């Protein structure tokens, strides 16, 4: 028995070490892509980060997953723009978009939707104790919020539920660039946070509103390479196919296993699987599962939705 316990402990140790090495290698790699004279995208382990240069400071959209990444985001933003970071916008509450915030000075201007702040307080409070609390979103809004800074206009818009119930998109007006956050997973399988008020059915409608916006040519997704309106439409077509086929199966009384076996998709050709080994995996089955859970009414919300539609 002792020998088997030792072997199990060794196996767990090897797996833990492998995950740690994988994570360290991923966390340490941040690349930059310039997409306009004043806009860069930082890519790495976590969300895509948008960086806008203005004459009065840099604007950063999302901050990746860990404080050490946030520190690199801050340093790169300052290097690329020649300015200190003046404003952070968090597109939603998930850690791969917010947990780099504490690497920035306390009191930095941080903007998010009211719903995102509520989700942070309800579901992620342990991460924001002590000095970290100084970089929580302190400037919150419903609907739209405009920032004029150093000759640039930054327009944040909350257009409806989708990935979560607090999603916003950010338009860099003069540069004609839209940061869509996790309302857009480009060429990779998305997560759907139903417990936080996300909804595939609502997501499709929200993307109609995003596509109806004027003033952008390039689109920064939350995950995947920089794209455009057509790429956003293709992602919406994928969501439509998932919802139509999966909800039909759920409403016909099919079980989850029956639905997974029955639903065949065509709009996800070439999609990449996202995940961390032994931690989580986003693939075709995970998206169908979430759609089935939504259609079958199997979701328990973490906090109630706003009955007035302010989510």
C-alpha positions as CSV (number, residue, x, y, z in Angstrom):
1,X,0.0,0.0,0.0
2,X,2.8,2.4,0.9
3,X,4.4,1.8,-2.4
4,X,1.2,2.7,-4.3
5,X,0.7,5.8,-2.2
6,X,4.3,6.8,-3.0
7,X,3.7,6.2,-6.7
8,X,0.5,8.2,-6.7
9,X,2.2,11.1,-4.9
10,X,5.0,11.0,-7.4
11,X,2.6,11.0,-10.3
12,X,0.7,14.0,-8.8
13,X,4.0,15.8,-8.3
14,X,5.1,15.2,-11.9
15,X,1.7,16.4,-13.2
16,X,1.8,19.5,-11.0
17,X,5.4,20.3,-12.1
18,X,4.4,19.9,-15.7
19,X,1.5,22.3,-15.4
20,X,3.7,24.8,-13.5
21,X,6.3,24.7,-16.3
22,X,3.6,25.0,-19.0
23,X,2.1,28.0,-17.2
24,X,5.4,29.7,-16.5
25,X,6.4,29.4,-20.2
26,X,3.1,30.8,-21.3
27,X,2.9,33.6,-18.7
28,X,6.4,34.8,-19.6
29,X,5.7,35.3,-23.3
30,X,4.0,38.6,-24.3
31,X,4.1,39.6,-28.0
32,X,3.2,42.9,-29.6
33,X,1.4,43.7,-32.9
34,X,1.0,47.2,-34.2
35,X,-2.3,47.7,-36.0
36,X,-2.4,51.5,-36.4
37,X,-0.1,54.5,-35.8
38,X,-1.3,54.7,-32.2
39,X,-2.8,51.2,-31.4
40,X,-0.9,48.1,-30.4
41,X,-2.2,44.7,-29.3
42,X,-0.3,42.6,-26.7
43,X,-0.9,38.9,-26.8
44,X,0.0,36.2,-24.3
45,X,-1.4,33.8,-21.7
46,X,-4.8,35.3,-21.2
47,X,-6.7,38.1,-23.0
48,X,-5.6,40.2,-25.9
49,X,-4.6,43.7,-24.5
50,X,-5.3,46.9,-26.5
51,X,-2.9,49.8,-26.0
52,X,-3.8,53.3,-27.3
53,X,-1.3,56.2,-27.4
54,X,-2.6,59.6,-26.5
55,X,-0.7,62.8,-25.9
56,X,-1.7,62.7,-22.2
57,X,-1.1,59.0,-21.5
58,X,-1.7,55.5,-22.6
59,X,-5.1,53.7,-22.5
60,X,-5.0,50.0,-21.8
61,X,-7.9,47.6,-22.4
62,X,-7.6,44.5,-20.1
63,X,-4.5,43.4,-18.2
64,X,-4.1,39.6,-18.6
65,X,-4.1,36.9,-15.9
66,X,-1.4,37.5,-13.4
67,X,0.2,40.5,-11.6
68,X,3.6,39.7,-13.3
69,X,1.9,39.9,-16.7
70,X,0.2,43.2,-15.6
71,X,3.7,44.5,-14.8
72,X,4.9,43.6,-18.3
73,X,1.7,45.1,-19.9
74,X,2.4,48.3,-18.0
75,X,6.0,48.4,-19.0
76,X,5.3,47.6,-22.7
77,X,2.5,50.1,-22.8
78,X,4.8,52.8,-21.5
79,X,7.6,51.8,-23.9
80,X,5.3,51.6,-27.0
81,X,3.6,54.9,-26.3
82,X,6.2,56.9,-24.5
83,X,3.5,57.8,-21.9
84,X,2.5,56.5,-18.5
85,X,-0.8,54.5,-18.4
86,X,-3.6,57.0,-17.7
87,X,-6.7,54.7,-18.0
88,X,-7.5,51.0,-17.8
89,X,-10.7,49.5,-19.2
90,X,-11.8,46.0,-18.1
91,X,-14.1,44.4,-20.7
92,X,-15.5,42.0,-18.1
93,X,-14.7,40.4,-14.8
94,X,-12.8,37.3,-15.6
95,X,-9.3,36.9,-14.2
96,X,-7.6,36.7,-17.6
97,X,-8.8,40.3,-18.2
98,X,-8.5,41.8,-14.8
99,X,-5.9,40.2,-12.6
100,X,-3.0,42.2,-14.0
101,X,-4.7,45.4,-12.7
102,X,-2.8,45.3,-9.3
103,X,0.5,45.8,-11.2
104,X,-0.6,49.3,-11.9
105,X,-0.3,52.2,-9.3
106,X,-3.2,52.4,-6.8
107,X,-5.6,55.0,-7.8
108,X,-5.1,54.4,-11.6
109,X,-8.4,55.3,-13.4
110,X,-10.1,51.9,-14.0
111,X,-13.4,51.8,-16.0
112,X,-15.9,48.9,-16.4
113,X,-19.6,48.3,-16.5
114,X,-21.6,48.4,-13.2
115,X,-22.4,44.8,-13.8
116,X,-18.7,43.8,-14.1
117,X,-17.9,45.5,-10.8
118,X,-20.8,43.7,-9.1
119,X,-19.5,40.4,-10.5
120,X,-16.0,41.1,-9.3
121,X,-17.4,41.9,-5.8
122,X,-19.6,38.8,-5.7
123,X,-17.4,36.2,-7.4
124,X,-13.8,37.3,-7.2
125,X,-13.5,39.2,-3.9
126,X,-10.6,37.2,-2.5
127,X,-8.3,38.5,-5.4
128,X,-9.0,42.1,-4.5
129,X,-7.9,42.4,-0.9
130,X,-5.4,44.9,0.4
131,X,-3.6,47.1,-2.1
132,X,-5.2,45.2,-5.0
133,X,-8.5,46.8,-4.1
134,X,-7.0,50.2,-5.3
135,X,-7.1,48.9,-8.9
136,X,-10.7,47.7,-8.9
137,X,-12.9,49.5,-11.4
138,X,-13.9,52.7,-9.7
139,X,-15.5,54.4,-12.7
140,X,-18.6,52.3,-13.7
141,X,-21.4,52.8,-16.1
142,X,-24.5,51.4,-17.9
143,X,-25.0,52.0,-21.6
144,X,-22.2,54.2,-22.9
145,X,-19.2,56.1,-21.5
146,X,-16.9,58.4,-23.4
147,X,-13.3,59.4,-22.4
148,X,-11.6,62.3,-24.1
149,X,-7.9,62.2,-23.5
150,X,-4.9,63.8,-25.3
151,X,-6.6,64.3,-28.6
152,X,-8.2,60.8,-28.7
153,X,-11.7,59.6,-28.0
154,X,-12.3,56.3,-26.3
155,X,-16.0,55.1,-26.3
156,X,-17.0,52.2,-24.1
157,X,-20.3,50.6,-24.9
158,X,-22.4,48.0,-23.0
159,X,-24.6,46.5,-25.7
160,X,-26.0,43.5,-24.0
161,X,-25.3,40.1,-22.5
162,X,-23.2,37.4,-24.2
163,X,-20.0,36.0,-22.8
164,X,-21.1,37.4,-19.4
165,X,-23.7,39.9,-18.3
166,X,-21.2,42.7,-17.9
167,X,-19.4,42.8,-21.3
168,X,-18.3,46.0,-22.9
169,X,-16.7,46.9,-26.2
170,X,-14.2,49.8,-26.6
171,X,-14.0,52.0,-29.7
172,X,-10.8,53.9,-30.4
173,X,-12.6,56.5,-32.4
174,X,-9.9,58.3,-34.4
175,X,-8.0,55.0,-35.1
176,X,-11.2,53.1,-36.2
177,X,-10.3,50.1,-34.0
178,X,-12.8,48.2,-31.9
179,X,-11.7,46.1,-28.9
180,X,-14.5,43.5,-28.6
181,X,-13.3,41.7,-25.5
182,X,-14.6,38.2,-25.1
183,X,-17.7,39.0,-27.1
184,X,-15.4,37.9,-29.9
185,X,-13.3,34.7,-29.9
186,X,-11.6,34.7,-33.3
187,X,-11.1,31.2,-34.8
188,X,-11.3,29.5,-31.4
189,X,-13.9,28.0,-29.2
190,X,-15.5,30.4,-26.7
191,X,-16.4,30.1,-23.1
192,X,-20.0,31.0,-22.0
193,X,-20.3,32.1,-18.4
194,X,-24.0,31.3,-17.9
195,X,-23.7,31.6,-14.1
196,X,-22.6,35.2,-14.5
197,X,-25.6,36.0,-16.8
198,X,-23.9,35.0,-20.1
199,X,-26.2,33.7,-22.8
200,X,-25.6,32.3,-26.3
201,X,-29.1,33.3,-27.3
202,X,-28.5,36.9,-26.1
203,X,-24.9,37.0,-27.4
204,X,-26.2,36.7,-31.0
205,X,-28.4,39.7,-30.6
206,X,-25.7,41.7,-28.8
207,X,-23.3,41.0,-31.8
208,X,-26.0,42.5,-34.1
209,X,-25.7,45.7,-32.1
210,X,-21.9,45.6,-32.3
211,X,-22.0,45.1,-36.1
212,X,-24.4,48.0,-36.4
213,X,-21.9,50.4,-34.9
214,X,-20.2,52.8,-37.3
215,X,-16.6,53.9,-37.1
216,X,-14.3,50.8,-37.0
217,X,-12.5,48.7,-39.6
218,X,-10.2,46.5,-37.4
219,X,-11.5,44.4,-34.5
220,X,-9.4,43.1,-31.5
221,X,-10.9,40.0,-30.2
222,X,-10.6,38.8,-26.6
223,X,-8.8,35.8,-27.9
224,X,-7.3,35.0,-31.3
225,X,-5.7,37.2,-34.0
226,X,-6.8,40.7,-34.9
227,X,-9.7,40.6,-37.4
228,X,-12.4,42.8,-38.9
229,X,-16.2,43.0,-39.3
230,X,-16.3,39.9,-41.5
231,X,-14.5,37.9,-38.9
232,X,-17.0,39.1,-36.3
233,X,-19.9,38.0,-38.6
234,X,-18.3,34.6,-39.0
235,X,-18.1,34.1,-35.3
236,X,-21.8,35.2,-34.9
237,X,-22.7,32.6,-37.6
238,X,-21.0,29.9,-35.4
239,X,-23.0,31.0,-32.4
240,X,-26.2,31.0,-34.4
241,X,-25.6,27.4,-35.6
242,X,-24.7,26.2,-32.1
243,X,-27.8,27.8,-30.6
244,X,-30.3,26.7,-33.3
245,X,-29.2,23.1,-33.4
246,X,-28.6,22.6,-29.7
247,X,-31.7,24.4,-28.5
248,X,-33.8,22.4,-30.9
249,X,-32.4,19.2,-29.4
250,X,-32.9,20.4,-25.9
251,X,-36.5,21.5,-26.5
252,X,-37.2,18.1,-28.1
253,X,-36.3,16.5,-24.8
254,X,-32.9,15.1,-25.8
255,X,-30.4,14.6,-23.0
256,X,-27.0,16.2,-23.0
257,X,-25.3,13.0,-24.2
258,X,-27.9,12.6,-26.9
259,X,-27.5,16.2,-28.0
260,X,-23.7,15.9,-28.1
261,X,-24.1,12.9,-30.3
262,X,-26.7,14.5,-32.5
263,X,-25.5,18.0,-33.1
264,X,-23.2,18.4,-36.1
265,X,-21.5,21.8,-36.8
266,X,-20.0,23.3,-39.9
267,X,-19.3,26.9,-38.9
268,X,-16.3,26.0,-36.7
269,X,-13.9,24.7,-39.4
270,X,-10.4,25.5,-38.3
271,X,-11.3,26.5,-34.8
272,X,-8.6,26.1,-32.2
273,X,-9.1,24.5,-28.8
274,X,-8.3,26.7,-25.9
275,X,-7.3,25.5,-22.4
276,X,-4.7,24.6,-19.8
277,X,-3.8,21.0,-19.4
278,X,-5.7,19.3,-16.6
279,X,-7.4,22.6,-15.7
280,X,-10.0,23.5,-18.4
281,X,-10.7,22.9,-22.1
282,X,-12.8,24.9,-24.5
283,X,-13.8,22.9,-27.5
284,X,-16.8,22.0,-29.6
285,X,-18.3,19.8,-26.9
286,X,-17.9,22.4,-24.2
287,X,-19.8,25.0,-26.3
288,X,-22.6,22.6,-27.1
289,X,-22.8,21.6,-23.4
290,X,-23.3,25.2,-22.4
291,X,-25.9,25.8,-25.1
292,X,-27.8,22.8,-23.9
293,X,-27.7,23.9,-20.3
294,X,-29.0,27.3,-21.2
295,X,-31.8,25.9,-23.4
296,X,-32.8,23.2,-20.9
297,X,-32.9,25.8,-18.1
298,X,-30.2,24.2,-16.0
299,X,-28.4,27.4,-15.1
300,X,-28.2,28.9,-11.6
301,X,-27.2,32.6,-11.7
302,X,-24.6,33.8,-9.3
303,X,-26.4,37.1,-8.9
304,X,-29.8,38.1,-10.3
305,X,-30.1,39.8,-13.6
306,X,-31.4,43.4,-13.7
307,X,-35.2,43.1,-14.6
308,X,-35.1,46.5,-16.2
309,X,-32.6,45.2,-18.8
310,X,-29.6,47.2,-17.4
311,X,-27.4,44.2,-17.6
